[in-house]
Amino acid sequence: MAGITELIKIDENGTISFGNHTLAQKAKLEDVPFAGDMLKVKTYKDITKLEKNGMFLYESVPGTTVTAFAEDENGVCFKVSGDEDAQITIGMNDDTEYEVFVGEQSIGTMKTGLGGKLSLSVELQSIDEVAVKIVKK
């Protein structure tokens, strides 16, 4: 799957799409208004990062393209694509337990620490895109 045209895009259904894992050089876009928040994205082939109101929200190594990203009080869901398997870290609530789904499969329950970060690996090499869903237990 090729990267999205824009570095960050507000989708008609209220989700966001961001990142471009096909870029050879770093690109960033700041101060994008979305639902009362300000978003910032940095992306290229080696890393993709999303911040909301100056706070960490998403990071992947190597870079990825994310579509249909949505978050609410119960968790987040999105679709991710890239050229290589990726390590993804998501900013969630501190000291909270979540069930993590990659594709349609649960990969188990994970608990965040005081920093609220949750990390998972996603196999992307031979797949167009993978759905990820993280739900509060």
Buried (B, 14 or more C-beta within 10 A) or exposed (E): BEBBEEBBBBEEEEBBBBBBBBBEEEEEBEEBEEEEEEBBBBBBBEBBBBBBEEEBBBBBBBBBBBBBBBBEEEBBBBBBBBBEEBEBBBBBEEEBEBBBBBEEEEBEEBEBEEEBBBEBEBEBEEBEBBBBBBBBE
